[in-house]
Amino acid sequence: MSPRTRTRRAAGVTTVQIPRQRGRRRGAQPFVVVVPEQPSLTREALGLVGGALWKGRLTLAPTGITVLACIVTAVLYVIAPWSGLVLSPLAVAPAVWFGIVQRRRPARGSTRAWRIALSVFATVTFAWAALAAGFGPLTGPLAVVWLFIWLTAQTVWPFVRRTR
């Protein structure tokens, strides 16, 4: 295409307007070539998958968070393997939280069970993060622990999340 041509985009159509010709056809009007845009099957499929992921983005939040945690710990392992030592005190934080909350607002029954389950899950998650940053996220049984964390979070999330 000549650098003098102009492209205009409309809804689903690309219009190329060619300027007037110089020379013998001096009085002729410019002509317009309209090329319909037909998306490829790959683009249609990606649009369908992307739309489905966008609609279910709140349901898939734990998946995104666990994948992000795996990537972040892999980067930490590559850049600074000693960062596992820095993250290791985080594994104790949920137990401390449980003790403080239980002392200030004692709970029984299902509330206490939820608090215990949350603190155990957070302890496992933070311990995995510290070990993954120190030894690599896919080293030995850490990959299985990551899978367990992901499955647990993704399974419990729809029940815990408030739906409207």
N, C-alpha and C positions, 0 to 999 in steps of 0.2 A: 504494500500500500504506500502511496505517495505520502510524504510528510505534510502535504497540503490538504489531505483528506481529513474530515472530522468524523468522529464516532459519537453517536448519541445513543443512550441506553433508555429504553422504555420497559414496561412490564413484560418480561419474557422475550423481547425482541431487540436485536442490535441493528441499528440503522446507520449505514455508512453513506454520507453525502459527499459526492465528488464535485469539486468546484468547476466553474465554467472553463471550457477549453479555450486556449488562445490559438490564434492562427486562422485557418480557413473557416472554421465553424464559429465564427465570432458571434453571430446572432442566436445561436442555439441555446436552449434552456438547460440548466444543470439537470442531471438525472439522479435518482435515488435508488440504491440497491438495498433491499430489506432481506436480512438473513435471520430466519427464525432460530432461536436458541433452544436446543433440545438437550436437557441434562442427560448425562450418561447413567447407566444402571448403577454404577458404583456410587455416583453422587446421590442418587435417589435412595439407595440403601443406607448410606451414611447419614443422610437427612432423617430417615425414619428412625435409625438407632439413636441419633443425637436427640431427636424430639422425645423419644421414650425416656432417655436418661434425664433430660431436662424436666419432664413431668414427674419423674420419681426421684428427684434430687434430694428431697428431705428424707425419703425412705432409705436412700443409699448413703446417707451421711456417715455412718460408721465405717463403711467400706472405704470411702475417701479418706477418712481420718487414719485408718490403719495402714493404707497404702502410703499416705504421706509420712506416717511415723516410720515405716520401713525404709523409705527413701532418705529421710533425715538421718536415721541412725546409720545407714550405709555411708552417707557423706561424712558423718562424724567419725566413723571407723576409718575411712580413707584419710581424712585430713588430720585427725587427732585421736588416736586410739586411747589415749589417757582420759578422754572425756567420759568414759564409762565410770571412772573413779569419781568424777564430779557429779554424775547423775545418780550414783548409788545411794546417797542419803534420801533421795526422793522415794525410795521403796519403803522407807519407814514412815513417811508422812501420812499415809492413810490410816495406819494404826494409831498414830498420835491424834489425828482428827477424830477417829472413833472414840478414843478415850475422853477427849475434851467434850465432844457433843453429848456423850452418854452421861458425863458428870453434870453438865449444865442442864440438860433436858433429858432426864431418864425416860426410856421408852421400853415398852413391852410388846410382845406379840409380833405382828407383821412389820411394824415400823422398825423394831430392833433387828428382825431378820433381813430387811432391806438394807439397813445400815451395815450389818455384818457382810452381806453379799457385796455391797458396793466397796467396802474397804478391802475385802479379799481380792476382788477383781482389779481394783486400782493398784494394790500391792503387786499382783502378778504382772500387770501392765508396766508399771514403773521398773520393776526388777528386770523384765524383758528388755526395756529400753536401755537400761544401764549395761546389761550384758551384751546386747546387740551393738551398742556403741563401742564397747571394749573388744569384742571378739568377732564382730561381723553379724549382720542380721540373719544370715542363712547358714550359720555355722552349727553343725551338730543338731541337737534337738531344738534349737531356737526357732527354726522354721516351723516346726510342729507347734510350738508354743504360740507363735504368731498366728498360725491358722486357728488354733483354739480360741485365742483372744478375738480374732475377727468373727468367727462363727458365733461366739457367745454374744458379742456386741450387736451383731446384725440380727440375731434371733430375739434378743431382749428389747431392742430399740423400738419396734412397733408397739409393744405393750406399755413401755414406759412413756413414750412420746404422746402428748395430747393431740388428738385428732379433732378437727372441726367439722 
